[in-house]
Amino acid sequence: MDIKYAYYNTSKGYRVVGGTAAHFLKADGSLDGTEYIDKYSEQNILGRKYFSGAIGNSYNLTAIETRGNGSTVYPSIGFHQPGQYAATLSFRSNGFNFMDYSGTLLTDVNAAKFIKGGSDDSYLLLGGGGHLPRTSFASGNYRDYQDNREINPNEISPMQISYGFTTWNNDITTSTYADFLHFGGYTDASGGQQNLIAFNKNGFGIRQFQGPWQDGNRYSKYVDYFHNGATIDYSDILTNIITAGASGWAQRKLLGRGWNPTYGDHVEINVPGSTANTASLKLNHSGGLYVNDNLVWNAGNFNPDSKDSAWLHSGRDFTQGTRILTNIDYSQWSGAAFLVEIKGNMYGGGMVMDCKIQGYIYNDTIINAVGYSTHPLLTEIIALNLNGELCFWFPRLSYWQGFSVKVTDVTSAGVTTTTNRAYQIADAADPGGIKRVRIPIATIATQNWINGQSFVTTNTVQAITALKEFYTTLAMANGQSIYLKGSSDTAHYIRHFSDDTDGFGVSSGFAVKNYSTLDNLFQVTSTGFGEFKQNVRAGGFLKAGSSNNFVLLGYGDHKPLSDFWTSANFNPATKVNTWENAYALGFSSGSSTGAPYIYHATDGYVFLATQSWVSSNFANQIQLNVEFTTNLGTGLMLSDDKIGGESGLIDIHQKAFIAGKIGEYYKYGSSIDGLEGINYDLGKKNIGIGGDIDSNKVRVEGCVKAIGNFKSEEEKPDTMFIPDGQIATLRDEIVNAKYAIRLNPHEYGIDAYSTLDVDDRNRLIHIVADQVDMRVNFNKIYPKQQIVIYNFDQKGNGLEVQINGKTIYYIEQHCFLRLYVTNSLRVIAERQQPCDFVW
C-alpha cells in the first residue's frame, strides 16, 4: 500500500512519511510548506487578500491593526517600488507623517485637494495647520482678475489697481488679446492722466494707453514699446518692429524684419501714411540693397542690371544633365506666368542654341507650355516642383556644352524690372520632383540651313534617289501627271483628267499611257476600272463573292457550273433518249464518286448502284451519311464525318446526336456543335450533363432534383452534405439528437492554480471554473461567438479573463460574465451577474 495515501486513526493525529512540523498535508496527498501564512516568518504574498472581519470603527475593532513597539517604533505601512523608490506612512504623536524610505525625513504629498476639518473655500490654509478667512488678505484698493475687453478710466476708483484679460486695441470688436494692469491714479486730476498697460498675448509687445482722469470714454491713445533683447526666430516673419501714425492709417509699418525666398533674412524700411503705398527699402544678409524690390546694390557693387537682371551662366560640359533652379513658387494651385530664355553653344549639332519657353502655373500644373530652339538636339525640357520651387531639367546634349539662362516672372503688367528668378545651374541627374510637365521644343532654322539638309521641297525640281513610303493619301490635282519613264519622257504618264483633252476617250478620271504604243492602256473612272484598250494576260481573274463552282459571264455576272455541260457531269455522246420516260443520266455530286442516277419523267431521281459507289459508301452493308428512316421521315442517319467531323447516330433534322463520338467525348442527346446532353470524356473518365466536364466525376450544368435521397460512402448520422462535395459533421455547432438538430455548446473546466488556453471556433462556449486560483486566456476569438464564464472559486478568488495574454476582466466569486464577439472582432461584456449551484 502507498503509505502516502494510507488512512489510520490515532489520538496523536496524522503522520506523513517525509513530512516535518513546517509542512501541511494538502487534499491531493502532497506536502507543502510554502503556500500558507504563518505567524513569524517573513513571506511574500503573491495573491490578493481581502480582510472583511471588522466589527467596529475603533482601532481595536478594525479588520487590520498596525502596532508599534510602544516607544521608538511607530505604527507604519511601507510602500516600495523595487529598484526605484520607497516611502512610509507613519502615525505619530503629531498625526500622520508621510516619510521617506528610511522613516526619518518627511516627503512630499501630491493630492487633488487638501481639505481641513471645519474649513471651507472662504478660508485660506496656513502652514501650521490653521486657517484664516480670505477677507483677511484683501485690500480695499485691489480688484481681482477681470475679463474686460474695452476699458474706460472711470471703471476703477482713484488709488486702486486692477488686472485681467482684455484686447490689444482696447476694442471689443478685435480678436488680438492681451493681459492688462489698470491704475486708478491720484485722488484728483492734479496727478495727471490715468494709465492702462497691455501685454500682447498673440506675440511680443507692450502697449501704454493714457486717458483723462476718471473719463467715461474708452482708452484710445497709446504708444508701443519694444526692447533690444527680444529674440526673433529665424522662421518668423515679424514685419512690424516699429509702427507709426494713427490706428486708422493704411500704412503704419516703419521698420520691419523678415525672411522670404527672394531676399532671405532682411530688414525693411517703409513710409507710414494715411493712404497705402509700396515704397520700401530692403537690406538683406548678403549685402543686397533693394529699392521698391529692385536690386540696386549687390555686396558693395552697384548693379548695372537693376532694370533688366543679368543672365546666369553655367559651367561647361555637364555629363549628367542641366538642372535650373528658380525661386518661382510652384507649390501653389495657381501662380506665375513665366518666360525661360536659354542661350549656349556646344561641339555638336552644327548650330548655336537660342531657346525660349513659356508657361503658366495654373490648376496645379503648367498650362500653355511650349517652346522653340535653334538647336535640333534639344527636343524637350521637363518642368517640375522641387521643394516647392519651379525647376527645369534637360539631359546632356553634346560635348562641351554651356548655357546662359534667364527666367522671368511675366505675370504682372507694367513692371519695370525683369529680375532673373533663376539662381542656380548645376550638373545633375533628373531630380524627380512632383507636378512634372514635359514641354515640347520645336526646332526653328534658317532657309540656308534647311537647304543644306536635303529636305524635299514644294517649289523646286528635285531628284529623289531613295525609297519613300507614304502612310497617308496622295492626291493628284486636275490635269497633273506622274511621268513613268523619267522627267525627260513626257509621253508616258498617269494623268488626272476632267475632260478628254488628249483624245483618249476619258471624260473624267485617270488614264495610263502604254509604254509601247501611245494608246491608252486602261481608264479609271468614278465607277471603277473602265475599258482596257489592250489584251490582258493574268494568272487568273477573281470575282468578289464567286468561287470555282461558278462560270464568269461577259458583263461581270456569274452562273453556277452545273448550268453548263462538261465532261465531268455529262457526256453528250452518250445522252439518254426519252425512251420509257428516261430523261437523263448523272451523278448526284457531279463527280464519279457521287451516287449515279437516271432521271425519270414522273418519279424523279432513280439512283443506281455501281460497284465503286457501293464500295465507297457502304461498310458492312450499312449505308453512311444517308437518312434511313424513309417511312417515318424522322431524320435519323448513321454519320461518319457528315457534319463537323463527328461520327455516330444523329438526328439530321435537329442537328443532334442520339449516340456519337467526337474528339475525346461520347455524346448522348447533345447537338452536333454543343454539349447540352450527356457527355462522357474518354481521357478523364468524367461525365458532364448539360455542359463540359470538370475535376468531379459528374458535373451538372443546372439544378438536380432527386426523388429519393443522396447517399455517400462516408455518411453517418451526424453528417451532412456541403457544397464542395465533402461531408461536414454536426458535432461542433449542432448535433443530430435522435434525428432532431440541436445546438451543441462547448463546455470547459479549469484545473486549480492553472490557466485555461482556449482556441475554439464554436459559436457558443461555456466555461465553469470551480477550483482554486484559476485564469482563462482566449488565444483566438471568432466573429459572432457568445461566451459565458462562471466563477465558483473555492477560496473566493476573482477569475482573471484574458485575450491574447492581455487581462480584460476580473469576475468576482459566485458571478458569471457573458461576452459577445462582433463581426469586426470587438468584444462586448455584459455586466457580471451573481450565480450559484442549485442542484
ABEGO torsion letter per residue (X at the ends): XBAAABBBBBAAEBBBBGBBAABBBBAAGBBBAAABBBAABBBBBABBBBBAABABABAAABABBBBBAGBABBBBBBBBBBGABBBBBBBBAAEBBBBBAAGABBBBBBBABBBBBGBBAABBBBAAGBBBBAAAABBAABBBBBBBABBBAAABBBGBBBBEBBBAAGBAABABBBBBBBBAEBABAAAEBBBBBBBBAAEBEBBBBBBBBGBABBBABBBBBBBAABBBBAABBBABABBBEBAABABABABBBBBBAAAEBBBBBBBBBABBBABBBBBBAAGBBBBGGBBABBGGBBBAAAABBBBBBBBBGBAAEBBBBBABBAABABBBBBBBBBBBBBBEGGBBBBBBBBBBBBGGBBBGBBBBBABAABABBBBBBBGGBBBBBBBBABBGBBBBBBBBBAABBGBABBBBABABBBBBBBAGEBGBBBBBBBBBBBAAAAAAAGBBBAABBBBBABBBBBABBBBBBBGBBBBAAEAABAABBBBBBABBAAGAGBABEBBBBBAAAGBBABBBBAAEBBBBABBBBBAEBBBBGBBAABBBBAAGBBBBAAABBBAAABBAAABBBABGGBABBBBAAGBAABBBBBBBAAAEBBBBBBAAAAAAABBGGBBBGBBABAAAGAGBBBBBGABGGBBEBBBAAAGBBABBBBEABBBBGBBAABAABBBBBAAAGBBBBGBBBBABABBBBEBBBBABBBBBAABBAABBBBAAGBBBBAAAABBBBGGBBBBBBBBBBBBBGBBBBBBBABABBBBBBABBGBBBBBABBBBGBBBBBBBABAAGBBBBBBBGGBBABBBBBGBBBBBBBBAAGBBBBBBBBBBBBAX
